[in-house]
Amino acid sequence: MRRTFLFFFWVFLGIQVIRVDYDIPESVPENDLIALMSPPEEVANILTKSCYDCHSHKTEYPWYSQVAPFSWWTTHHVAEARMHFNFSKWNEMSQKDLETFAEEAEYEINEDEMPLPPYTWIHSGADLTEGEKEIMIAWLNDVGY
């Protein structure tokens, strides 16, 4: 038992030397969704607290993202989220991308798939209330992509 524990302890310590790239590109405010669309303040607040950490260049990596293997998962997820929709590059979205965003966002919100459940376990303030879900869905429908 002790040998097994020591083995995993040394493996855990060993993987800490494998560093990840915490890519945080410069954010250009005038290209950002909030700057370009001027959503209502409550929508902007919801986007900022529940979406921007992964889907923008305004990522604030938490302490656990410095510890492997969590660092690998976190940086991979952020990179994947930015590739899918990046609110910091809103001006580069095509009309088709915008339509897809609106449809997917509404679905993800309704199905409680976004923000990701593992994210909300650690960031309890990011979880959407029923009222916030209604606000976001109404806004998505109002923008009319």
C-alpha positions as CSV (number, residue, x, y, z in Angstrom):
1,M,0.0,0.0,0.0
2,R,2.8,2.4,0.9
3,R,4.7,1.7,-2.3
4,T,1.6,2.3,-4.4
5,F,1.0,5.7,-2.6
6,L,4.7,6.7,-3.1
7,F,4.5,5.7,-6.7
8,F,1.5,7.9,-7.4
9,F,2.9,10.7,-5.3
10,W,6.1,10.7,-7.4
11,V,4.2,10.5,-10.6
12,F,2.0,13.4,-9.5
13,L,5.1,15.4,-8.6
14,G,6.8,14.4,-11.9
15,I,4.0,15.6,-14.1
16,Q,4.2,19.1,-12.5
17,V,7.2,19.8,-14.7
18,I,5.1,19.5,-17.8
19,R,4.0,23.2,-18.2
20,V,1.2,24.4,-20.4
21,D,0.9,27.5,-22.5
22,Y,-1.5,29.9,-20.8
23,D,-2.4,31.7,-24.0
24,I,-4.1,35.0,-23.2
25,P,-4.0,37.1,-26.4
26,E,-4.3,40.8,-26.2
27,S,-8.0,41.8,-26.0
28,V,-9.0,44.6,-28.4
29,P,-12.0,46.2,-26.7
30,E,-13.7,47.5,-30.0
31,N,-13.8,43.9,-31.4
32,D,-15.6,42.6,-28.3
33,L,-19.2,41.4,-28.4
34,I,-20.2,43.8,-25.5
35,A,-18.6,46.8,-27.2
36,L,-20.0,46.0,-30.6
37,M,-23.6,45.0,-29.6
38,S,-24.1,47.1,-26.4
39,P,-26.4,44.4,-24.8
40,P,-28.4,45.4,-21.8
41,E,-26.3,45.7,-18.6
42,E,-27.8,42.5,-17.1
43,V,-26.9,40.5,-20.3
44,A,-23.4,41.9,-20.3
45,N,-23.0,41.0,-16.6
46,I,-24.2,37.4,-17.3
47,L,-21.9,37.0,-20.2
48,T,-19.0,38.3,-18.2
49,K,-19.6,36.1,-15.2
50,S,-20.6,32.9,-17.0
51,C,-19.0,32.9,-20.4
52,Y,-16.0,35.2,-20.8
53,D,-13.6,33.1,-18.8
54,C,-13.5,30.5,-21.5
55,H,-15.0,32.2,-24.6
56,S,-12.9,35.3,-24.7
57,H,-9.4,36.7,-24.4
58,K,-10.3,37.8,-20.8
59,T,-9.5,34.5,-19.2
60,E,-8.6,34.6,-15.6
61,Y,-7.0,31.2,-14.8
62,P,-7.8,30.0,-11.3
63,W,-5.2,28.6,-8.9
64,Y,-6.0,25.0,-9.8
65,S,-5.1,25.6,-13.4
66,Q,-1.4,25.7,-12.3
67,V,-1.6,22.0,-11.1
68,A,-1.3,19.1,-13.6
69,P,-3.4,17.4,-14.7
70,F,-6.0,20.1,-14.1
71,S,-3.8,22.6,-16.0
72,W,-4.0,20.4,-19.1
73,W,-7.8,20.1,-19.0
74,T,-8.3,23.8,-18.3
75,T,-6.0,25.2,-21.1
76,H,-7.4,22.6,-23.6
77,H,-11.0,23.6,-22.7
78,V,-10.3,27.3,-23.0
79,A,-8.6,26.9,-26.4
80,E,-11.5,24.7,-27.6
81,A,-14.0,27.2,-26.3
82,R,-12.3,30.1,-28.1
83,M,-12.2,28.2,-31.3
84,H,-15.9,27.5,-31.1
85,F,-17.0,31.1,-30.2
86,N,-14.7,33.9,-29.1
87,F,-16.4,37.0,-27.8
88,S,-13.2,39.0,-28.1
89,K,-13.3,38.4,-31.9
90,W,-17.0,39.1,-32.4
91,N,-16.2,41.4,-35.3
92,E,-14.8,38.4,-37.3
93,M,-17.9,36.3,-37.0
94,S,-19.8,35.7,-40.3
95,Q,-23.6,35.9,-40.4
96,K,-23.8,32.1,-40.5
97,D,-21.5,31.9,-37.4
98,L,-23.8,34.4,-35.6
99,E,-26.9,32.3,-36.5
100,T,-25.1,29.2,-35.3
101,F,-24.1,30.9,-32.1
102,A,-27.6,32.0,-31.3
103,E,-29.1,28.6,-31.9
104,E,-26.4,26.7,-30.0
105,A,-26.3,29.2,-27.1
106,E,-30.1,28.9,-26.6
107,Y,-29.9,25.1,-26.7
108,E,-26.9,24.9,-24.3
109,I,-28.6,27.3,-21.8
110,N,-31.9,25.4,-21.9
111,E,-30.1,22.0,-21.4
112,D,-27.9,23.3,-18.6
113,E,-24.8,22.4,-20.6
114,M,-23.3,25.9,-20.5
115,P,-21.6,27.0,-18.5
116,L,-20.1,23.6,-18.2
117,P,-21.2,21.8,-15.0
118,P,-17.5,21.1,-13.8
119,Y,-16.9,24.9,-14.2
120,T,-19.9,25.8,-12.1
121,W,-18.9,23.3,-9.4
122,I,-15.9,25.4,-8.7
123,H,-17.2,28.8,-9.8
124,S,-20.6,28.8,-8.1
125,G,-21.3,32.4,-9.2
126,A,-21.1,31.4,-12.8
127,D,-24.2,29.1,-12.6
128,L,-27.2,30.6,-14.3
129,T,-30.4,31.1,-12.4
130,E,-33.7,30.4,-14.1
131,G,-34.2,34.2,-14.3
132,E,-30.8,34.6,-16.0
133,K,-31.6,31.9,-18.4
134,E,-34.8,33.6,-19.4
135,I,-32.9,36.9,-19.8
136,M,-30.3,35.4,-22.0
137,I,-32.7,33.5,-24.2
138,A,-34.9,36.6,-24.6
139,W,-31.8,38.6,-25.6
140,L,-30.7,35.9,-28.1
141,N,-34.1,36.0,-29.7
142,D,-34.2,39.8,-29.7
143,V,-30.9,40.1,-31.5
144,G,-32.5,38.3,-34.4
145,Y,-29.7,36.5,-36.1
